[in-house]
Amino acid sequence: MSDPTTRGRHAAGPAAPDAVAVPLGAHHDGSALYVPARTPALGDVVPVRLRVPAGAGPDPEVWLRVVEDGEPRVYPARADGGDAHERWFTADVPVTNPVTSYRFLLAGPGRPGGQEWLNGEGTIARDVPDTSDFRLSTTPPGPAWARDAVVYQVFPDRFARSSGRHDGPPEGDLPDWALPAAWGDEPIGGGPGTGTQLYGGDLGGIERRLDHLQRLGVDTLYLTPVFPGRSNHRYDARTFDHVDPVLGGDEAFASLARALHGRGMRLVGDLTTNHTGDAHDWFRRAVGDPAAEERSFYYWQDAEPGYVGWLGHASLPKLDHHAPALAARMFGGPSSVVGRYLSEPFGMDGWRVDVANMTGRQGADDLTHEVAERMRAAMAEINPDAVLIAEHFHDAGADLRAAGGWHGTMNYSAFTRPVWTWLTDPASEAAAGLRYVELPVGIPRRPGTAAVAAMREFGAAVPWSVTTHQWNLLGSHDTARFRTIAGSRDLVEVGVGLLMTYPGTPVLFAGDEGGLVGRNGENSRVPMPWDQIDAGGGPTWDTGLFETYRSLIALRRSSRALREGGLRWALVRDDAIAYLRETADERVLVLAARAPWGGALLPGHLLAAGEQPENLHGGAALGVEPGGLRLPGDGPGVQVWRLA
């Protein structure tokens, strides 16, 4: 393998500075530098481009392998310009199927064994499966605004109270299931009271605090469910017909939506298509009348409790998407569940779907993609610019490769988990004993080579049009807080730097910008400390970290390459990684280091003639030497430079 991600794989410590520049390998991705920025139709022929470093010997032969109707076909690529440093090749992809996969074959002297493949994981000198091939899709990608957005996740009960008072337990009538909590109480992390601890945050409180979101620089608010339930998380909905009065009801939700849209911001809601609560009006009718239409909405069984609960939870009966009447209720136009909240007076801008990976899957049934297609089509009829994001904690490739489904997922597999394993320190007091998502073990600490390999492997499993709409995140309401995982503020900054410069949509969980902590999903749902925020900081609110988030969000907004550009890996070591984000008019270099690592040289031609590196973040200079560009070897930290 000649890809730079393989270099330093066995390094035991900081490497000495390279005497010669680290070479960049052959490269292709789905960005506009390499693939026309349009959605192809069946029968189209799409020219795709490849860049290859120029060597001392002859240029390689380049071939394109395309799978057409299940059969691989091979076509020659043609030379298409270049200079003393790199060559370009172009080949034509016949769009035969709704999703057409392809990869490149490079042959000739200097290649291991005389030939190697180039797919989404890089150059590989062996036979490879089609899983990581590049892909063209005839389905339009998600909306452009979603690719460019910065999303802020709010758990409504824990953000703010409309009364403005945050000095005691919630006031007024509370539901019978609620365990009142004072705003400063630590969230229960497990056991009794976990799902019923109620702090009294509401929709009016969020509206009162929108200035905080705008000052931070986010432009999209994602809310976990607002439907009535019998828990603080409300994933056990009692009805989809209205918003929970505890949160302020329909009018408060409509008012929040108007306030957001008036500021040029957007609103994304949260829906459970996999299950309802056992108190849901559909389920109550299904249980009470075997002849009721709603009976067909659920899975039933002979064993107790007589129906299928999600993961065995009797409080969450599972929906059966074979039922045509369920599809009509969920996805059947403006009056359906999906349509009602995309329409006025709410006018939501999209949905995030809870447990999307299990929706429609039960035993021999697998209707997940059909559900995604129905939901996307229903949304497009009402708001063609709405975004559809799926929750998926593990390998989402199979759910995202097919045309016409989810625009993207919460990208735990290709971003969150690799970043955690690179930046955590299990020996630190903060991270000791944290669970690695669903596994009964701690978060492992891995070298940059392993973290990047995971990012590339999971990322290569989906089309580029999906990559640009993946929700990248460092943590959520279902995980430990990133400040707890990373263990130090410096490493948090490294993670945020990656979040704001990597392809996809950055998502942050409310409070991460101030360094809130938490050891698991429940314990991380920490109320916002407004007294400290309003005072300019305090023992649990790090104003300096807020400014770091704010600065990096602004950096992302200032650079088209960071929002739209391709991704070219420049260097991967145990303790440092570097990549390029490139458009036709801009090249940005990102260097992230978790520790001091020794530095390295990159090829000097990456800097445009007559240009000087422009430091965009981090303060360190990028050395310009006769041999190339000198990457500083200090750390931890994140550096960003504009090269052209």
C-alpha positions as CSV (number, residue, x, y, z in Angstrom):
1,M,0.0,0.0,0.0
2,S,1.4,3.4,-1.0
3,D,-1.2,5.5,0.8
4,P,0.3,7.9,3.5
5,T,-2.1,6.4,6.1
6,T,0.2,3.3,6.3
7,R,3.3,5.2,7.2
8,G,4.5,5.0,10.8
9,R,2.2,2.1,11.6
10,H,4.7,0.6,14.0
11,A,6.1,3.8,15.4
12,A,6.7,3.4,19.2
13,G,7.0,7.1,20.0
14,P,7.4,10.5,18.4
15,A,9.0,10.2,15.0
16,A,12.0,12.2,13.9
17,P,11.3,14.9,11.3
18,D,11.2,13.4,7.8
19,A,14.3,14.2,5.7
20,V,12.2,14.0,2.6
21,A,8.5,15.0,2.2
22,V,5.9,12.4,3.0
23,P,4.4,11.5,-0.4
24,L,0.7,11.8,-1.1
25,G,-0.9,8.8,-2.9
26,A,-3.3,8.6,-5.8
27,H,-6.6,10.1,-4.9
28,H,-10.3,10.3,-5.9
29,D,-13.4,11.2,-3.9
30,G,-16.9,12.3,-4.7
31,S,-16.4,16.1,-4.4
32,A,-16.7,18.5,-7.4
33,L,-12.9,18.3,-8.2
34,Y,-13.4,14.7,-9.2
35,V,-17.1,14.2,-10.0
36,P,-19.5,16.6,-11.7
37,A,-21.7,18.3,-9.1
38,R,-25.0,17.1,-10.4
39,T,-27.3,14.1,-9.8
40,P,-27.0,11.7,-12.8
41,A,-29.9,9.9,-14.4
42,L,-30.0,6.3,-15.6
43,G,-28.3,6.1,-18.9
44,D,-26.0,9.0,-18.3
45,V,-22.2,8.8,-18.7
46,V,-20.4,10.5,-15.9
47,P,-16.7,11.5,-16.3
48,V,-14.7,10.9,-13.1
49,R,-11.2,12.2,-12.4
50,L,-8.2,10.7,-10.7
51,R,-5.0,12.5,-9.5
52,V,-1.7,10.5,-9.3
53,P,1.6,11.7,-8.1
54,A,4.2,12.1,-10.8
55,G,7.2,9.7,-10.4
56,A,10.6,9.4,-11.8
57,G,9.4,6.7,-14.2
58,P,6.6,6.4,-16.7
59,D,3.0,7.2,-15.6
60,P,0.9,4.2,-14.6
61,E,-1.7,2.6,-16.8
62,V,-5.1,3.5,-15.3
63,W,-8.3,1.5,-15.7
64,L,-11.8,2.0,-14.4
65,R,-13.8,-1.0,-13.0
66,V,-17.6,-0.5,-13.0
67,V,-20.3,-2.9,-11.8
68,E,-23.1,-2.9,-14.3
69,D,-26.2,-5.0,-13.6
70,G,-24.1,-7.1,-11.2
71,E,-21.3,-7.7,-13.6
72,P,-17.9,-5.9,-13.5
73,R,-16.7,-4.1,-16.6
74,V,-13.3,-2.5,-17.2
75,Y,-12.7,0.7,-19.2
76,P,-9.4,2.6,-19.9
77,A,-8.9,6.0,-18.4
78,R,-7.3,8.7,-20.5
79,A,-4.5,11.1,-19.5
80,D,-6.0,14.5,-18.7
81,G,-3.3,17.0,-17.9
82,G,-1.0,17.6,-15.0
83,D,2.4,19.1,-14.1
84,A,5.8,18.1,-12.7
85,H,4.2,17.0,-9.5
86,E,1.0,15.1,-10.4
87,R,-1.0,13.7,-13.3
88,W,-4.7,13.7,-13.9
89,F,-6.7,10.9,-15.5
90,T,-10.4,10.9,-16.6
91,A,-12.6,7.9,-17.2
92,D,-16.3,7.5,-18.0
93,V,-18.8,5.7,-15.7
94,P,-22.0,4.5,-17.4
95,V,-24.8,5.0,-14.9
96,T,-26.5,1.6,-15.4
97,N,-28.2,1.2,-12.0
98,P,-29.7,3.5,-9.4
99,V,-26.4,3.1,-7.4
100,T,-23.4,2.4,-9.6
101,S,-20.1,1.4,-8.0
102,Y,-16.7,1.8,-9.4
103,R,-13.0,1.8,-8.5
104,F,-9.6,2.4,-10.2
105,L,-6.8,0.0,-11.2
106,L,-3.3,1.4,-11.4
107,A,-0.7,-0.8,-13.1
108,G,2.9,-0.4,-14.0
109,P,6.4,-0.1,-12.5
110,G,6.6,1.1,-8.9
111,R,3.3,-0.5,-7.9
112,P,3.5,-3.4,-5.4
113,G,3.3,-6.5,-7.5
114,G,2.8,-4.3,-10.6
115,Q,-0.7,-3.2,-9.8
116,E,-3.0,-1.8,-7.0
117,W,-6.6,-0.8,-6.6
118,L,-7.8,2.6,-5.5
119,N,-11.2,2.7,-3.6
120,G,-12.6,4.7,-0.8
121,E,-10.1,3.3,1.7
122,G,-7.1,4.3,-0.4
123,T,-4.6,2.3,-2.5
124,I,-4.6,-1.4,-1.8
125,A,-2.2,-3.9,-3.4
126,R,-4.5,-7.0,-3.2
127,D,-7.9,-8.0,-4.4
128,V,-10.7,-6.2,-2.6
129,P,-14.5,-6.6,-2.2
130,D,-16.8,-4.1,-3.7
131,T,-17.9,-2.7,-0.2
132,S,-15.6,0.2,-0.3
133,D,-16.0,1.2,-4.0
134,F,-16.9,4.7,-5.0
135,R,-20.5,5.2,-5.9
136,L,-22.8,7.3,-8.0
137,S,-26.4,7.6,-7.0
138,T,-29.4,8.7,-9.2
139,T,-31.1,9.9,-6.0
140,P,-30.5,13.6,-5.3
141,P,-28.5,14.2,-2.1
142,G,-29.9,15.9,1.0
143,P,-30.5,19.6,0.9
144,A,-27.5,21.9,0.5
145,W,-28.3,23.8,3.7
146,A,-28.0,20.6,5.8
147,R,-24.4,20.0,4.4
148,D,-23.5,23.5,5.4
149,A,-25.3,23.6,8.8
150,V,-24.0,23.4,12.3
151,V,-26.5,21.6,14.4
152,Y,-27.2,22.1,18.2
153,Q,-28.9,19.2,20.0
154,V,-31.2,20.1,22.9
155,F,-32.8,17.7,25.4
156,P,-35.8,19.9,26.2
157,D,-36.2,19.1,29.9
158,R,-32.6,20.2,30.6
159,F,-32.0,23.3,28.6
160,A,-34.0,26.2,30.1
161,R,-37.3,27.1,31.9
162,S,-39.6,29.7,30.3
163,S,-40.0,31.2,33.8
164,G,-36.4,32.2,33.7
165,R,-35.9,30.8,37.3
166,H,-33.4,28.0,37.7
167,D,-33.0,28.0,41.4
168,G,-35.1,25.1,42.6
169,P,-37.5,22.3,41.5
170,P,-40.0,22.9,38.7
171,E,-43.1,24.8,39.7
172,G,-46.8,24.1,38.8
173,D,-48.7,20.9,38.1
174,L,-46.4,18.0,37.2
175,P,-47.3,14.7,35.6
176,D,-47.9,11.8,38.0
177,W,-44.7,10.0,36.8
178,A,-42.4,12.9,37.5
179,L,-39.7,13.0,40.1
180,P,-39.0,16.7,40.6
181,A,-35.4,17.8,40.5
182,A,-33.8,21.1,41.4
183,W,-31.9,22.6,38.4
184,G,-28.5,22.1,40.0
185,D,-29.1,18.4,40.9
186,E,-26.8,15.9,39.1
187,P,-28.8,13.7,36.7
188,I,-29.3,10.1,37.9
189,G,-27.1,7.9,35.7
190,G,-28.9,4.6,36.3
191,G,-31.5,2.8,38.4
192,P,-34.7,4.1,39.9
193,G,-35.6,7.6,38.8
194,T,-33.4,7.6,35.7
195,G,-36.2,8.2,33.2
196,T,-38.5,10.2,35.4
197,Q,-36.3,12.8,36.9
198,L,-37.9,16.1,35.8
199,Y,-36.1,19.5,35.8
200,G,-38.8,21.5,34.1
201,G,-37.1,22.8,31.0
202,D,-39.6,23.7,28.3
203,L,-39.9,25.1,24.8
204,G,-40.5,28.6,26.0
205,G,-37.2,28.4,27.8
206,I,-35.4,27.4,24.6
207,E,-36.9,30.3,22.8
208,R,-35.7,32.7,25.5
209,R,-32.2,31.5,25.1
210,L,-31.8,31.5,21.3
211,D,-29.3,34.4,21.6
212,H,-26.9,31.8,23.1
213,L,-27.2,29.6,20.0
214,Q,-26.6,32.5,17.7
215,R,-23.7,33.8,19.6
216,L,-22.1,30.4,19.4
217,G,-22.7,30.3,15.7
218,V,-25.0,27.3,15.2
219,D,-27.9,27.6,12.8
220,T,-30.0,24.5,13.3
221,L,-31.8,23.3,16.4
222,Y,-32.4,19.6,16.8
223,L,-34.8,18.7,19.6
224,T,-35.3,15.2,21.1
225,P,-39.0,14.3,21.2
226,V,-41.6,16.8,22.2
227,F,-44.6,14.4,22.2
228,P,-46.3,13.5,25.6
229,G,-44.8,10.5,27.2
230,R,-44.3,8.9,30.6
231,S,-40.6,9.7,30.9
232,N,-38.3,12.7,30.6
233,H,-37.0,11.6,27.3
234,R,-40.4,11.1,25.7
235,Y,-39.4,8.3,23.4
236,D,-42.4,6.4,24.8
237,A,-44.9,8.7,23.1
238,R,-48.6,8.6,24.3
239,T,-49.7,10.3,21.1
240,F,-48.3,12.0,18.0
241,D,-51.3,14.3,17.7
242,H,-49.9,17.2,19.8
243,V,-46.9,18.5,21.7
244,D,-46.6,17.7,25.4
245,P,-48.3,20.4,27.6
246,V,-45.5,20.0,30.1
247,L,-43.2,21.6,27.5
248,G,-45.8,24.3,26.6
249,G,-48.0,22.5,24.1
250,D,-48.5,23.2,20.4
251,E,-48.5,26.9,20.7
252,A,-45.1,27.0,22.4
253,F,-43.7,24.7,19.7
254,A,-45.1,26.9,16.9
255,S,-43.8,30.0,18.7
256,L,-40.3,28.5,18.9
257,A,-40.4,27.5,15.2
258,R,-41.4,31.1,14.3
259,A,-38.6,32.5,16.4
260,L,-36.0,30.2,14.8
261,H,-37.2,30.9,11.3
262,G,-37.3,34.6,12.0
263,R,-33.6,34.4,12.9
264,G,-32.7,32.5,9.7
265,M,-32.4,29.2,11.7
266,R,-33.9,25.8,11.2
267,L,-35.7,23.2,13.4
268,V,-35.4,19.4,13.2
269,G,-37.6,17.1,15.3
270,D,-37.3,13.6,16.6
271,L,-39.7,10.7,15.8
272,T,-39.9,7.1,16.8
273,T,-41.0,5.1,13.8
274,N,-39.8,1.8,15.5
275,H,-42.2,1.9,18.5
276,T,-44.6,3.9,20.6
277,G,-45.2,3.9,24.3
278,D,-47.6,1.4,25.8
279,A,-49.9,4.3,26.8
280,H,-50.1,5.5,23.2
281,D,-53.6,6.1,21.9
282,W,-53.0,3.7,19.0
283,F,-51.8,0.9,21.3
284,R,-54.6,1.4,23.8
285,R,-57.2,1.0,21.0
286,A,-55.3,-2.0,19.7
287,V,-55.3,-3.7,23.1
288,G,-58.9,-2.8,23.8
289,D,-60.4,-4.0,20.6
290,P,-59.1,-6.9,18.6
291,A,-61.0,-5.7,15.5
292,A,-59.6,-2.2,15.7
293,E,-57.6,-0.9,12.7
294,E,-54.7,-0.1,15.1
295,R,-54.4,-3.8,15.9
296,S,-52.4,-4.3,12.7
297,F,-49.9,-1.6,13.7
298,Y,-48.1,-3.8,16.2
299,Y,-46.3,-7.1,16.5
300,W,-48.1,-9.6,18.7
301,Q,-46.9,-12.8,20.4
302,D,-48.2,-15.6,22.6
303,A,-45.6,-15.1,25.3
304,E,-46.1,-12.4,28.0
305,P,-46.9,-9.6,27.7
306,G,-48.7,-10.7,24.5
307,Y,-46.9,-8.2,22.2
308,V,-43.4,-7.5,21.1
309,G,-41.6,-4.8,23.0
310,W,-38.5,-3.0,21.6
311,L,-35.5,-4.9,23.0
312,G,-37.9,-6.7,25.4
313,H,-39.2,-3.4,27.0
314,A,-42.9,-3.9,27.6
315,S,-43.3,-0.1,27.8
316,L,-42.3,0.3,24.1
317,P,-44.5,-1.9,21.8
318,K,-42.9,-2.4,18.4
319,L,-44.6,-1.1,15.2
320,D,-45.3,-3.5,12.3
321,H,-44.8,-1.6,9.1
322,H,-46.6,-4.2,7.0
323,A,-49.8,-2.4,7.9
324,P,-51.0,-0.1,5.1
325,A,-53.0,1.9,7.6
326,L,-49.9,2.6,9.7
327,A,-48.1,3.9,6.6
328,A,-51.0,6.2,5.9
329,R,-51.1,7.5,9.5
330,M,-47.3,8.0,9.6
331,F,-46.5,9.1,6.1
332,G,-49.7,9.9,4.3
333,G,-49.5,13.5,3.4
334,P,-49.9,16.8,5.3
335,S,-52.2,15.3,7.9
336,S,-49.9,12.4,8.7
337,V,-47.6,12.4,11.7
338,V,-44.6,13.2,9.5
339,G,-46.4,15.8,7.5
340,R,-48.2,17.7,10.3
341,Y,-45.1,19.0,11.9
342,L,-43.4,19.9,8.6
343,S,-46.5,22.0,7.8
344,E,-47.5,25.3,9.4
345,P,-47.8,26.4,12.1
346,F,-44.7,24.4,12.9
347,G,-42.9,24.3,9.6
348,M,-40.1,22.0,10.8
349,D,-37.1,21.6,8.5
350,G,-36.6,17.8,9.0
351,W,-36.8,14.8,11.1
352,R,-34.2,12.7,13.0
353,V,-35.5,9.1,13.3
354,D,-34.9,7.2,16.6
355,V,-33.7,3.6,16.4
356,A,-33.8,3.8,12.6
357,N,-31.6,0.7,12.3
358,M,-34.3,-1.4,13.9
359,T,-37.3,0.2,12.3
360,G,-39.1,-2.3,10.1
361,R,-36.8,-5.2,11.3
362,Q,-38.3,-8.0,13.3
363,G,-37.3,-11.6,12.8
364,A,-37.7,-12.4,9.1
365,D,-39.1,-9.0,8.3
366,D,-36.8,-6.3,6.9
367,L,-38.7,-3.2,5.8
368,T,-36.2,-0.6,6.9
369,H,-35.4,0.7,3.5
370,E,-39.1,0.8,2.5
371,V,-39.9,2.9,5.6
372,A,-37.0,5.3,4.8
373,E,-38.3,5.6,1.2
374,R,-41.9,6.3,2.3
375,M,-40.8,8.9,4.9
376,R,-38.5,10.7,2.4
377,A,-41.1,10.7,-0.3
378,A,-43.8,12.0,2.2
379,M,-41.4,14.8,3.4
380,A,-40.5,15.8,-0.2
381,E,-44.2,16.4,-1.0
382,I,-44.5,18.9,1.8
383,N,-41.0,20.4,2.1
384,P,-38.6,19.2,-0.6
385,D,-35.8,21.0,1.3
386,A,-36.3,18.9,4.5
387,V,-33.6,16.7,5.9
388,L,-34.0,13.1,7.0
389,I,-31.4,11.7,9.5
390,A,-31.3,8.2,11.0
391,E,-30.0,7.1,14.3
392,H,-27.5,4.3,13.8
393,F,-24.8,3.4,16.3
394,H,-22.9,0.8,14.3
395,D,-22.3,-0.1,10.6
396,A,-24.9,1.8,8.6
397,G,-23.4,1.1,5.2
398,A,-26.1,-1.3,4.0
399,D,-28.9,1.1,5.0
400,L,-27.3,4.1,3.3
401,R,-26.0,2.6,0.0
402,A,-29.4,2.0,-1.5
403,A,-31.0,5.0,-3.3
404,G,-33.9,7.0,-1.9
405,G,-33.6,6.4,1.8
406,W,-32.1,8.3,4.7
407,H,-30.0,11.4,3.7
408,G,-27.5,10.4,6.4
409,T,-27.1,9.0,9.9
410,M,-25.8,10.2,13.3
411,N,-22.2,9.2,12.3
412,Y,-21.1,7.2,15.3
413,S,-19.2,4.5,13.4
414,A,-17.1,6.7,10.9
415,F,-16.5,9.6,13.2
416,T,-17.5,9.5,16.8
417,R,-16.0,6.2,17.8
418,P,-12.7,6.5,16.0
419,V,-12.2,10.0,17.4
420,W,-13.0,8.7,20.9
421,T,-10.4,5.9,20.6
422,W,-7.7,8.2,19.4
423,L,-8.3,11.0,22.0
424,T,-9.3,9.1,25.2
425,D,-6.9,8.1,27.9
426,P,-8.4,5.2,29.9
427,A,-5.9,5.7,32.6
428,S,-7.2,9.2,33.3
429,E,-9.4,9.7,36.3
430,A,-12.2,11.2,34.2
431,A,-12.4,8.4,31.6
432,A,-11.7,5.5,33.9
433,G,-14.6,3.0,33.8
434,L,-16.5,4.6,30.9
435,R,-18.3,2.1,28.7
436,Y,-17.5,1.9,24.9
437,V,-21.1,2.6,23.7
438,E,-23.0,-0.7,23.9
439,L,-20.0,-2.9,24.9
440,P,-19.3,-4.1,28.5
441,V,-15.7,-2.8,28.3
442,G,-14.0,0.5,28.4
443,I,-13.1,2.8,25.5
444,P,-9.8,1.6,24.1
445,R,-6.9,3.9,23.3
446,R,-5.7,3.4,19.7
447,P,-3.1,5.0,17.5
448,G,-4.0,7.4,14.7
449,T,-3.4,4.7,12.1
450,A,-6.2,2.6,13.6
451,A,-8.5,5.5,14.1
452,V,-8.1,6.7,10.5
453,A,-8.4,3.2,9.1
454,A,-11.8,2.9,10.8
455,M,-12.9,6.4,9.6
456,R,-12.0,5.5,6.0
457,E,-13.4,2.0,6.1
458,F,-16.8,3.0,7.5
459,G,-16.8,6.2,5.4
460,A,-16.1,4.3,2.2
461,A,-19.2,2.2,2.6
462,V,-21.5,5.0,1.6
463,P,-21.8,7.4,-1.4
464,W,-20.1,10.8,-1.1
465,S,-23.6,12.4,-1.3
466,V,-24.3,10.7,2.0
467,T,-20.9,11.5,3.5
468,T,-21.5,15.2,3.1
469,H,-24.8,14.9,5.0
470,Q,-23.7,12.6,7.8
471,W,-24.2,14.1,11.3
472,N,-20.7,14.0,12.8
473,L,-20.7,14.3,16.6
474,L,-18.4,14.0,19.6
475,G,-21.2,12.9,21.9
476,S,-25.0,13.1,22.3
477,H,-27.7,12.6,24.9
478,D,-27.0,8.8,24.6
479,T,-23.3,8.9,25.4
480,A,-20.9,10.1,27.9
481,R,-19.9,13.8,27.5
482,F,-16.8,14.3,25.3
483,R,-15.2,16.5,28.0
484,T,-15.3,13.4,30.2
485,I,-14.0,11.1,27.5
486,A,-11.1,13.3,26.4
487,G,-10.1,14.1,30.0
488,S,-8.4,17.4,29.2
489,R,-9.4,20.7,27.6
490,D,-6.6,20.5,25.1
491,L,-7.8,17.2,23.7
492,V,-11.4,18.5,23.6
493,E,-10.1,21.3,21.4
494,V,-8.5,18.7,19.1
495,G,-11.8,16.8,18.9
496,V,-13.7,20.0,18.1
497,G,-11.2,20.9,15.5
498,L,-11.8,17.6,13.8
499,L,-15.6,18.0,14.1
500,M,-15.6,21.4,12.4
501,T,-13.2,20.5,9.6
502,Y,-14.2,16.9,8.6
503,P,-16.7,16.3,5.7
504,G,-20.3,16.2,7.0
505,T,-22.5,18.2,9.3
506,P,-21.1,19.0,12.8
507,V,-23.5,18.3,15.6
508,L,-22.9,19.3,19.2
509,F,-24.9,18.4,22.3
510,A,-26.1,21.4,24.3
511,G,-23.5,22.2,27.1
512,D,-20.5,20.6,25.3
513,E,-19.5,24.1,24.3
514,G,-19.0,24.9,28.0
515,G,-17.3,21.7,29.0
516,L,-20.2,20.0,30.8
517,V,-19.4,16.5,32.0
518,G,-21.3,13.2,32.3
519,R,-20.4,9.5,32.5
520,N,-23.2,7.9,30.4
521,G,-26.2,8.9,28.4
522,E,-28.5,9.6,31.3
523,N,-25.8,11.2,33.5
524,S,-24.8,13.5,30.6
525,R,-28.2,15.1,30.3
526,V,-26.9,18.0,32.5
527,P,-29.0,21.1,32.9
528,M,-27.5,24.2,31.4
529,P,-25.9,26.3,34.3
530,W,-27.4,29.6,33.2
531,D,-26.3,31.4,36.3
532,Q,-22.7,30.7,35.4
533,I,-23.2,31.4,31.7
534,D,-24.8,34.7,32.4
535,A,-22.0,35.6,34.9
536,G,-19.3,34.8,32.3
537,G,-18.2,31.5,33.6
538,G,-18.1,29.4,36.7
539,P,-16.9,26.0,38.2
540,T,-18.8,23.9,35.6
541,W,-18.9,26.4,32.7
542,D,-15.6,27.0,30.8
543,T,-16.0,30.3,28.9
544,G,-12.7,29.8,27.2
545,L,-13.9,26.5,25.7
546,F,-17.0,28.3,24.5
547,E,-14.8,30.7,22.6
548,T,-12.9,27.8,21.1
549,Y,-16.1,26.3,19.8
550,R,-17.2,29.7,18.6
551,S,-14.0,30.3,16.8
552,L,-13.9,26.9,15.1
553,I,-17.5,27.2,14.0
554,A,-16.8,30.6,12.5
555,L,-13.7,29.1,10.7
556,R,-15.9,26.4,9.1
557,R,-18.4,29.1,8.0
558,S,-15.6,31.1,6.4
559,S,-14.2,28.3,4.2
560,R,-16.0,26.7,1.3
561,A,-13.4,24.0,1.3
562,L,-14.3,23.0,4.8
563,R,-18.0,22.8,4.0
564,E,-17.9,21.4,0.4
565,G,-14.4,20.2,-0.3
566,G,-13.0,16.7,-0.8
567,L,-10.9,14.9,1.8
568,R,-7.3,13.9,1.0
569,W,-5.3,12.3,3.8
570,A,-1.8,13.8,3.9
571,L,-0.2,12.1,6.9
572,V,-1.2,9.6,9.7
573,R,1.0,8.8,12.6
574,D,0.2,7.3,16.0
575,D,-0.1,10.8,17.6
576,A,-0.8,13.1,14.6
577,I,-3.1,13.1,11.6
578,A,-3.3,15.6,8.7
579,Y,-5.7,16.0,5.8
580,L,-6.5,18.4,3.0
581,R,-9.9,19.8,2.3
582,E,-10.0,21.1,-1.3
583,T,-12.3,22.8,-3.8
584,A,-11.3,24.3,-7.2
585,D,-10.5,27.6,-5.5
586,E,-9.3,26.7,-2.0
587,R,-7.0,24.3,-0.3
588,V,-7.0,24.0,3.5
589,L,-4.6,21.8,5.6
590,V,-5.7,20.4,8.9
591,L,-3.2,19.0,11.4
592,A,-4.4,17.4,14.7
593,A,-2.0,16.0,17.3
594,R,-2.9,14.3,20.6
595,A,0.7,14.6,21.9
596,P,4.1,15.9,20.8
597,W,5.1,13.8,17.7
598,G,8.2,15.1,16.0
599,G,6.9,16.8,12.9
600,A,7.2,16.0,9.2
601,L,7.5,17.4,5.7
602,L,4.7,17.6,3.2
603,P,5.4,18.2,-0.5
604,G,6.0,21.9,-1.2
605,H,3.8,21.9,-4.3
606,L,0.7,21.9,-2.1
607,L,1.4,25.6,-1.5
608,A,0.3,27.6,-4.6
609,A,3.1,29.5,-6.3
610,G,3.5,32.9,-4.8
611,E,1.3,32.1,-1.8
612,Q,2.2,32.0,1.9
613,P,0.4,29.7,4.3
614,E,-2.4,31.6,6.1
615,N,-2.8,30.5,9.7
616,L,-6.6,30.0,10.3
617,H,-6.4,28.4,13.7
618,G,-3.9,27.3,16.3
619,G,-1.2,30.0,16.0
620,A,1.7,27.8,14.9
621,A,3.6,28.6,11.7
622,L,3.7,26.2,8.8
623,G,7.4,26.2,7.8
624,V,8.1,26.7,4.1
625,E,11.5,25.0,3.3
626,P,13.3,24.1,0.1
627,G,12.3,20.4,0.8
628,G,8.6,21.1,1.4
629,L,6.2,22.3,4.1
630,R,7.3,21.7,7.7
631,L,4.5,20.4,10.0
632,P,5.1,21.5,13.6
633,G,5.6,18.5,15.9
634,D,4.1,20.0,19.0
635,G,0.8,18.8,20.7
636,P,-1.8,18.3,21.8
637,G,-3.5,20.8,19.5
638,V,-5.2,21.4,16.2
639,Q,-3.7,23.7,13.5
640,V,-5.5,24.9,10.3
641,W,-3.8,26.7,7.4
642,R,-5.1,27.9,4.0
643,L,-2.6,27.0,1.3
644,A,-4.3,28.3,-1.8
